[in-house]
Amino acid sequence: MGAPDPSPEITAYAHARRMALARADRSCCCPAKPVVMTIMPMASAQGEPIELFLCGHHYRVSRRRLAEIGAVVFDGDGLPLPVDPWPVEVGAFA
């Protein structure tokens, strides 16, 4: 038995995130093509969410801090990534 189908709302949200990432020409941090979109937590109730498009390198070096502050990261399919999808091996550089 497989996983249940996602709700129409989840499917629509994932599609919107996938399209936003696909339309981005470059990352927020460098000229590389983005591979993830990060939604930063809002600082206040009146604030708008901030979306950052990150390349693979800048995501990898920032992922722990992003997890610490509660950012949500979406992959190229528009689906949320787990907190640490690329664990660092002991002794490896982050």
N, C-alpha and C positions, 0 to 999 in steps of 0.2 A: 504494500500500500504506500503510495507516494504522499508528498506534502500536499496540503489543501491548496487550491488555487487562491491567489491573492485577491483581495476585494477590488472592486472597480476603482475605489478611491486610491488605493495603494498603486494600482496599475497606472492610473492617470498621473500620479505624483512622480512615479519612477520615469514615465515617459517624458514629463516636463524636465526633470533633472538630466536625463539622457540627451535631450535636444539642446539644453543650455550648454552642456559640456561639449557636444559635437560642434556647436556654432562658435565656440571660443577659439580664436586664432592663436592666442598665446596665454601662458600662465600669468598670474598676477605678480610673480616673483622673478621671472626671467623670460626670455623669448622662446623657450621650449613649448611644445604643444602640451596642454594640460591632460592629465590622466585621471585626476580625481577632482571633485568639487566638494569643498568644505563649507558647512554652514556654521558660523561662529555663534556662540550663545549671545543673546541680547543683554546689554548692560542695564537696560531699564525697560519697563513695560511699554514705554512710548517708542522705543527704538525699533528700527527695521533690522531684520536679520542681515548679516553681512555674508555674502558668498565669496569664497576665494577659490580660484582655479589654480591647482598646483601641479607642477610636473612631478614625475616619479621621484627624482632625486630630492626635491624640496619636501615632498610628502614624507619620504622615508626618514629624513633627518628631523622632521617636526612632529611625527606621529605621536610620540609619547606625550609631548606637551599639549597637543591638540586633544588627546584623550583626557589629560588632567583637567583641562578647562571645560570639558563637556561638549566639544565640537562634534558635529555629525558629519561623516565623510561618505560620499557616494562614489561608486565606481563608474566605469564607462557605460554600464548597463542601467544606470540610474538607481541602483540598489545600495542600501547602506552597507558599509564595510564593518566587520567586527572591530573592536577596539584595537587589537594588535594583529592585523592579518599577516604581517611579515615579522615574526619574532626574530630577535637578534640572537645569534648563537653566543655562548659564553666566549669572551675573548675577541669577538668580532667588533669592528667599528660600526657605530650607529649612523 
